[in-house]
Amino acid sequence: MFARSGWSLPAYTRQRKKFHLQQARHDEEQKKIRYLHQLEIDKTENELVALRNEKLQAEIDFKNTELASSAMHLVQKGELLAKMKATLTQLMKVLDNDKAITELKRMIKVLSEDDKKDKDWENFAQHFDKVNSDFVGRLKEKHATISPNELKLCAYLRMNLSTKEIAQLMNISIRGVEISRYRLRKKLGIATEVSLFDYFIGLE
């Protein structure tokens, strides 16, 4: 058969080997092309993921800046109210007019009302939760017995605010913040070597 077709057995074998070798090279080239193509796809996907992450981080940074600004606004407002109450209290001491003193007492009472403060807290908490992935909700879920005031303290500690700033926001003394922080740590069962800030960061 090989003789009639002009092929000898050795020639046919060599040609077949050559064909298989060419096929193997072709398959290897195709494999390299697919690999390089996949690398390009992966690189593009990684770049897109990086861009998305950068955008998300930029949004979080912006929201955190807004949140800090909101907290500082509450602090400043609290400081202003405290100064106004102190001024009115001093004024009462030097007045000799019962009607004026009664009016000043009424004004101090209005300044001390908690309704507006609670509304401020609600607005702040909503903004805070948007930035911090429902932190308040997750905290309440993990610690069902936590009180509203303790939730406020946790949020302010999560923001890493100073004791003085927290005292102003919660309308208590610096010593009061320290006591509240100690009681909170004990209630939540947080070890003394773990900072409250680190614990709350770990809840995310």
Contacts in CASP RR format, 6 or more apart in sequence:
PFRMAT RR
TARGET T0000
AUTHOR 0000-0000-0000
METHOD contacts of the structure
MODEL  1
MFARSGWSLPAYTRQRKKFHLQQARHDEEQKKIRYLHQLEIDKTENELVA
LRNEKLQAEIDFKNTELASSAMHLVQKGELLAKMKATLTQLMKVLDNDKA
ITELKRMIKVLSEDDKKDKDWENFAQHFDKVNSDFVGRLKEKHATISPNE
LKLCAYLRMNLSTKEIAQLMNISIRGVEISRYRLRKKLGIATEVSLFDYF
IGLE
2 8 0 8 1.000
2 9 0 8 1.000
2 11 0 8 1.000
2 12 0 8 1.000
7 15 0 8 1.000
60 131 0 8 1.000
63 127 0 8 1.000
63 130 0 8 1.000
63 131 0 8 1.000
64 131 0 8 1.000
66 127 0 8 1.000
66 131 0 8 1.000
67 127 0 8 1.000
67 128 0 8 1.000
67 131 0 8 1.000
67 159 0 8 1.000
68 159 0 8 1.000
70 123 0 8 1.000
70 124 0 8 1.000
70 127 0 8 1.000
71 124 0 8 1.000
71 156 0 8 1.000
71 159 0 8 1.000
71 161 0 8 1.000
71 165 0 8 1.000
71 169 0 8 1.000
72 165 0 8 1.000
74 120 0 8 1.000
74 124 0 8 1.000
74 169 0 8 1.000
75 165 0 8 1.000
75 168 0 8 1.000
75 169 0 8 1.000
77 120 0 8 1.000
78 168 0 8 1.000
78 169 0 8 1.000
78 171 0 8 1.000
79 168 0 8 1.000
81 111 0 8 1.000
82 168 0 8 1.000
84 111 0 8 1.000
85 108 0 8 1.000
85 111 0 8 1.000
85 112 0 8 1.000
88 104 0 8 1.000
88 107 0 8 1.000
88 108 0 8 1.000
88 111 0 8 1.000
89 108 0 8 1.000
91 104 0 8 1.000
92 101 0 8 1.000
92 104 0 8 1.000
92 105 0 8 1.000
95 101 0 8 1.000
95 104 0 8 1.000
117 171 0 8 1.000
121 152 0 8 1.000
124 155 0 8 1.000
125 136 0 8 1.000
125 151 0 8 1.000
125 155 0 8 1.000
128 135 0 8 1.000
128 136 0 8 1.000
128 155 0 8 1.000
128 159 0 8 1.000
129 135 0 8 1.000
129 136 0 8 1.000
129 137 0 8 1.000
132 158 0 8 1.000
132 204 0 8 1.000
133 204 0 8 1.000
135 154 0 8 1.000
135 155 0 8 1.000
135 158 0 8 1.000
135 200 0 8 1.000
135 203 0 8 1.000
135 204 0 8 1.000
136 151 0 8 1.000
136 154 0 8 1.000
136 155 0 8 1.000
138 203 0 8 1.000
139 146 0 8 1.000
139 151 0 8 1.000
139 154 0 8 1.000
139 200 0 8 1.000
139 203 0 8 1.000
140 146 0 8 1.000
140 151 0 8 1.000
142 203 0 8 1.000
143 187 0 8 1.000
143 188 0 8 1.000
145 187 0 8 1.000
146 154 0 8 1.000
146 187 0 8 1.000
146 188 0 8 1.000
149 170 0 8 1.000
149 180 0 8 1.000
150 180 0 8 1.000
150 184 0 8 1.000
150 187 0 8 1.000
152 169 0 8 1.000
152 170 0 8 1.000
153 166 0 8 1.000
153 170 0 8 1.000
153 177 0 8 1.000
153 180 0 8 1.000
153 181 0 8 1.000
153 184 0 8 1.000
154 184 0 8 1.000
154 196 0 8 1.000
154 200 0 8 1.000
156 165 0 8 1.000
156 166 0 8 1.000
156 169 0 8 1.000
156 170 0 8 1.000
157 166 0 8 1.000
157 181 0 8 1.000
157 196 0 8 1.000
157 197 0 8 1.000
157 200 0 8 1.000
158 197 0 8 1.000
158 200 0 8 1.000
158 201 0 8 1.000
160 197 0 8 1.000
161 169 0 8 1.000
163 174 0 8 1.000
163 177 0 8 1.000
163 178 0 8 1.000
163 181 0 8 1.000
164 174 0 8 1.000
166 177 0 8 1.000
167 173 0 8 1.000
167 174 0 8 1.000
167 176 0 8 1.000
167 177 0 8 1.000
170 177 0 8 1.000
170 180 0 8 1.000
172 180 0 8 1.000
181 196 0 8 1.000
184 196 0 8 1.000
185 192 0 8 1.000
185 196 0 8 1.000
188 199 0 8 1.000
190 196 0 8 1.000
190 199 0 8 1.000
END
